């Protein structure tokens, strides 16, 4: 049955992903054997191309792309077929081109940038709606608004998003006909990376984990860390 076990990979911001993100995802694959994989966006960070101040001690744009590709290729080895949501960090190449008046038609596609000279089954979408085994739809977008419950109610269906690193939750609402839910899937970033220096003054911390939809119901899978900030190697 299609979409029986959907893995939703949260924001990885490669190459600034959590040090154990890939092994965590490998463990999830082994435990849950997803039949569909969706990356909710910000698959890469492009910190060096940001419109905001970025650290001079970090990568140059070219070196960051090379490092990010290595991470994305490792994810592709784990999950050869992935639907990726377009996102604010993932689209920085196109946003910068637009700022400088360069038409998108002369810029490479996501696939060509991250998987040069090779075919890939990773495909990018602005938004995506799937039908679940229970016959109900679920809508995916990188991030529509801070309150996922309101987003879900606005679209009149279950709703999944990332973008908001400090939000890792499932909220429910119902009608006479069905139970709906909204899920924020957190992130998989390394909070100590220079790319996230801006977050040092934020009281809220990123919540590390990802989501699944199993038999049409949402499930959060946190990356539980020990005191050293490393994954404890257990799935809860």
KEDREN-433415 format. One line per field, with one value per residue (C-alpha): y, x, z; residue in three letters; residue number from 0. Coordinates in pm, 1 decimal, padded with zeros to 6 digits. Each point is the difference from the previous one (the first is absolute). Layout:
BEGIN
north	[Y,...]
east	[X,...]
up	[Z,...]
residuo	[ALA,...]
num	[NUM,...]
//
This chain:
BEGIN
north	[00000.0,00338.6,00256.4,-00244.5,00106.0,00350.9,00134.1,00378.8,00111.2,00335.0,00295.4,-00132.7,00320.9,-00197.9,00022.3,00126.1,-00299.3,-00163.0,-00224.4,-00307.6,00095.3,-00255.1,-00290.7,00100.6,-00009.7,-00334.6,-00142.9,00131.8,-00163.0,-00333.3,00021.0,00132.4,-00084.1,00304.2,-00043.5,00373.0,00265.1,00374.7,00255.2,00300.2,00247.2,00191.7,-00306.8,00232.0,00318.1,00223.9,00204.3,00165.7,00137.0,00126.7,00343.5,00030.3,00038.4,-00323.4,-00114.9,00081.3,-00308.7,-00229.2,-00144.4,00197.8,-00053.4,-00248.7,-00202.5,-00006.6,-00139.9,-00274.8,-00090.3,00011.2,-00227.4,-00263.3,-00006.6,-00004.0,-00285.8,-00201.3,00064.0,-00111.8,-00326.3,-00057.3,00122.9,-00013.1,00142.5,00315.3,00280.1,00326.8,00313.3,00326.8,00220.9,00330.2,-00137.8,-00260.1,00265.0,00258.3,-00057.6,00113.0,00277.9,00150.6,-00027.4,00180.5,00278.1,00060.1,-00024.4,-00342.7,-00201.8,-00342.6,-00155.3,00043.9,-00151.6,-00372.5,-00203.2,-00130.5,-00342.4,00135.5,00204.4,-00275.1,-00302.1,00122.1,-00240.0,-00270.1,-00097.0,00017.8,-00089.0,00296.7,00241.2,00349.4,00133.9,00331.0,-00190.7,-00355.5,-00167.8,-00377.5,-00237.1,-00214.0,-00362.2,00114.2,00201.9,00338.4,00257.2,00147.3,00318.3,00058.7,00336.1,00126.4,00251.7,00190.4,00152.4,-00039.0,-00155.9,-00332.8,-00054.1,00321.5,-00102.0,-00338.8,00155.0,00252.1,-00277.1,-00221.7,-00306.1,-00144.8,00208.2,-00057.7,00266.3,00073.3,00337.3,00078.4,-00174.6,00042.2,-00159.0,-00377.4,-00085.5,-00154.9,00182.9,-00141.9,00142.5,-00167.6,00034.5,-00217.8,-00193.8,-00052.0,00059.2,00233.5,00090.0,00234.5,-00108.9,00208.1,-00227.8,00199.9,-00009.9,-00197.2,00281.7,00036.4,00292.6,00061.3,00061.8,00352.0,00019.3,00016.4,00264.3,00223.6,-00236.2,00044.6,00276.3,-00189.0,-00145.8,-00281.4,-00277.5,-00215.3,-00328.9,-00283.0,-00279.7,-00082.6,-00131.4,-00298.4,-00070.4,-00362.9,-00147.1,00356.1,00121.6,00241.5,-00103.5,00213.2,-00162.7,00210.4,-00027.6,-00038.8,00116.8,-00072.3,00274.1,00034.8,00087.8,-00331.0,-00237.9,-00268.9,-00256.7,-00086.5,00070.3,00092.0]
east	[00000.0,00143.0,00108.6,-00042.5,00330.2,00111.0,00327.1,00019.6,00363.2,00018.9,00226.8,00356.7,00176.5,00291.6,00289.8,-00103.8,-00215.5,00018.5,00305.4,-00220.9,-00273.8,00098.5,00037.8,-00331.1,-00171.5,00162.9,-00139.6,-00346.7,00019.8,00093.8,-00269.1,-00293.6,00081.1,-00179.5,-00173.6,00019.6,00251.2,-00058.5,00266.0,-00187.8,00258.5,00313.0,00186.6,00301.4,00078.1,00190.5,00118.0,00269.5,-00269.1,-00235.8,-00161.2,00092.8,00348.3,00194.2,00310.9,00329.1,00145.6,-00243.1,00010.3,00018.2,-00299.8,00183.8,00143.8,-00333.7,-00172.9,00261.0,-00040.9,-00380.6,-00000.5,00195.0,-00270.4,-00284.4,00166.1,00018.0,-00370.3,-00065.9,00182.0,-00240.7,-00307.1,00038.2,-00347.4,-00100.1,-00251.8,00158.2,-00191.1,00132.0,00112.7,00154.0,00354.6,-00021.5,-00105.8,00268.5,00170.5,-00317.2,-00079.8,00348.0,-00029.5,-00335.4,00150.1,00259.6,-00244.3,00107.2,-00293.3,-00057.3,00008.2,00378.2,00060.4,00045.7,-00278.6,00019.5,00082.0,00285.3,00147.2,00001.5,00041.4,00221.3,00059.1,-00222.0,-00364.3,-00191.4,-00346.9,-00006.7,-00269.3,-00081.8,-00352.9,-00140.2,-00279.1,-00125.2,-00329.8,-00016.2,-00285.9,00044.1,-00115.5,-00307.6,-00110.0,00080.4,00236.5,00310.2,00171.8,00378.0,00176.8,00330.1,-00169.6,-00325.4,-00032.1,00119.0,-00329.4,-00032.9,-00351.3,-00119.3,00173.0,-00169.4,-00339.5,00052.7,00067.5,-00274.1,00222.7,00293.2,00316.1,00375.5,00269.3,00355.6,00181.6,-00072.4,00291.6,-00134.0,-00337.9,-00038.1,-00361.2,-00324.7,-00328.7,-00342.2,-00333.1,-00313.6,-00316.2,-00310.0,00162.0,00361.6,00290.1,00267.3,00342.1,00291.7,00360.9,00317.4,00299.3,00276.0,00345.2,00323.7,00253.1,00321.7,-00086.1,00371.1,00084.1,00106.5,-00299.7,-00227.2,00184.7,-00304.3,-00195.3,00227.5,-00215.9,-00324.1,-00155.3,-00156.6,00230.1,-00032.0,-00180.9,00181.9,-00195.0,-00223.0,-00348.5,-00180.3,-00353.4,-00078.0,-00336.3,-00126.6,00096.6,00285.4,00294.0,00290.1,00341.4,00235.7,00376.4,00061.2,00346.6,00234.0,00173.7,00262.8,-00260.2,00032.6,-00281.5,-00057.6,-00042.1,-00358.3,-00325.5,-00289.4]
up	[00000.0,-00103.5,00262.5,00286.5,00162.5,-00097.4,00140.1,00022.2,00026.5,00175.8,-00085.3,-00033.1,-00111.5,-00143.9,00059.7,00343.8,00093.4,00342.1,00024.4,00040.6,-00246.5,-00263.4,00241.7,00160.3,-00339.9,-00079.0,00324.3,-00083.8,-00342.2,00158.4,00267.4,-00203.9,-00364.5,-00145.4,-00335.1,-00075.9,00106.0,00003.7,00090.1,00135.5,-00136.3,00098.2,-00113.3,-00034.6,00190.6,-00248.0,00298.9,-00211.5,-00234.6,00269.3,-00015.9,00367.5,00145.6,-00012.7,00178.5,-00179.0,00171.0,-00183.6,-00352.7,-00320.6,-00228.6,-00218.4,00286.0,00180.5,-00307.8,-00030.6,00369.3,-00022.9,-00304.2,00191.5,00268.0,-00252.0,-00189.6,00322.8,00055.9,-00357.3,00071.8,00288.3,-00186.5,-00379.9,-00065.4,00190.0,-00047.5,00121.0,00091.8,-00141.2,00287.0,00098.3,00042.6,-00273.8,-00251.4,00080.9,-00335.4,-00177.8,00244.6,-00044.7,-00377.8,00012.4,00213.6,-00269.0,-00290.3,-00125.5,-00140.6,00146.2,-00347.2,-00016.0,00345.3,00053.8,00157.4,00358.1,-00139.9,-00214.4,00285.4,00262.4,-00228.1,-00286.9,-00289.6,00149.2,00000.7,00325.8,00119.7,00237.1,-00118.1,00125.4,00059.3,00119.5,00173.8,00002.6,00088.8,00050.6,00067.3,00308.8,00034.5,00196.1,-00302.6,00153.0,-00153.5,00162.2,-00117.1,00014.5,-00017.0,00137.5,00227.8,-00032.3,00346.0,00357.9,00116.6,-00177.2,00136.1,-00165.0,-00324.0,00006.1,00063.6,-00279.1,-00251.5,00137.8,00022.2,00190.6,-00043.9,00038.5,00008.8,00113.2,-00000.1,00367.0,00168.6,00352.9,-00081.8,00028.1,00055.6,-00119.1,00047.3,-00076.4,-00106.1,-00119.3,-00200.9,-00006.3,-00282.8,00102.0,00233.7,-00139.3,00132.8,-00053.5,00055.1,00041.2,-00051.7,00174.5,-00161.6,-00025.6,00038.7,00195.5,00225.7,00067.2,-00366.5,-00096.4,-00232.4,00304.9,00202.0,-00048.4,00224.5,00303.6,00142.8,-00059.3,00315.0,-00202.2,-00114.2,-00312.6,00051.1,-00172.4,-00163.5,-00292.6,-00068.1,-00141.9,-00111.3,00078.1,-00102.5,-00060.7,00349.3,00088.5,00215.4,00124.9,00034.9,00215.4,-00024.2,00372.4,00101.3,00287.8,00197.5,-00271.0,-00260.8,-00185.5,-00084.5,00262.0,-00280.6,00095.2,-00179.8,00226.4]
residuo	[UNK,UNK,UNK,UNK,UNK,UNK,UNK,UNK,UNK,UNK,UNK,UNK,UNK,UNK,UNK,UNK,UNK,UNK,UNK,UNK,UNK,UNK,UNK,UNK,UNK,UNK,UNK,UNK,UNK,UNK,UNK,UNK,UNK,UNK,UNK,UNK,UNK,UNK,UNK,UNK,UNK,UNK,UNK,UNK,UNK,UNK,UNK,UNK,UNK,UNK,UNK,UNK,UNK,UNK,UNK,UNK,UNK,UNK,UNK,UNK,UNK,UNK,UNK,UNK,UNK,UNK,UNK,UNK,UNK,UNK,UNK,UNK,UNK,UNK,UNK,UNK,UNK,UNK,UNK,UNK,UNK,UNK,UNK,UNK,UNK,UNK,UNK,UNK,UNK,UNK,UNK,UNK,UNK,UNK,UNK,UNK,UNK,UNK,UNK,UNK,UNK,UNK,UNK,UNK,UNK,UNK,UNK,UNK,UNK,UNK,UNK,UNK,UNK,UNK,UNK,UNK,UNK,UNK,UNK,UNK,UNK,UNK,UNK,UNK,UNK,UNK,UNK,UNK,UNK,UNK,UNK,UNK,UNK,UNK,UNK,UNK,UNK,UNK,UNK,UNK,UNK,UNK,UNK,UNK,UNK,UNK,UNK,UNK,UNK,UNK,UNK,UNK,UNK,UNK,UNK,UNK,UNK,UNK,UNK,UNK,UNK,UNK,UNK,UNK,UNK,UNK,UNK,UNK,UNK,UNK,UNK,UNK,UNK,UNK,UNK,UNK,UNK,UNK,UNK,UNK,UNK,UNK,UNK,UNK,UNK,UNK,UNK,UNK,UNK,UNK,UNK,UNK,UNK,UNK,UNK,UNK,UNK,UNK,UNK,UNK,UNK,UNK,UNK,UNK,UNK,UNK,UNK,UNK,UNK,UNK,UNK,UNK,UNK,UNK,UNK,UNK,UNK,UNK,UNK,UNK,UNK,UNK,UNK,UNK,UNK,UNK,UNK,UNK,UNK,UNK,UNK,UNK,UNK,UNK,UNK,UNK]
num	[0,1,2,3,4,5,6,7,8,9,10,11,12,13,14,15,16,17,18,19,20,21,22,23,24,25,26,27,28,29,30,31,32,33,34,35,36,37,38,39,40,41,42,43,44,45,46,47,48,49,50,51,52,53,54,55,56,57,58,59,60,61,62,63,64,65,66,67,68,69,70,71,72,73,74,75,76,77,78,79,80,81,82,83,84,85,86,87,88,89,90,91,92,93,94,95,96,97,98,99,100,101,102,103,104,105,106,107,108,109,110,111,112,113,114,115,116,117,118,119,120,121,122,123,124,125,126,127,128,129,130,131,132,133,134,135,136,137,138,139,140,141,142,143,144,145,146,147,148,149,150,151,152,153,154,155,156,157,158,159,160,161,162,163,164,165,166,167,168,169,170,171,172,173,174,175,176,177,178,179,180,181,182,183,184,185,186,187,188,189,190,191,192,193,194,195,196,197,198,199,200,201,202,203,204,205,206,207,208,209,210,211,212,213,214,215,216,217,218,219,220,221,222,223,224,225,226,227,228,229,230,231,232,233,234,235]
//
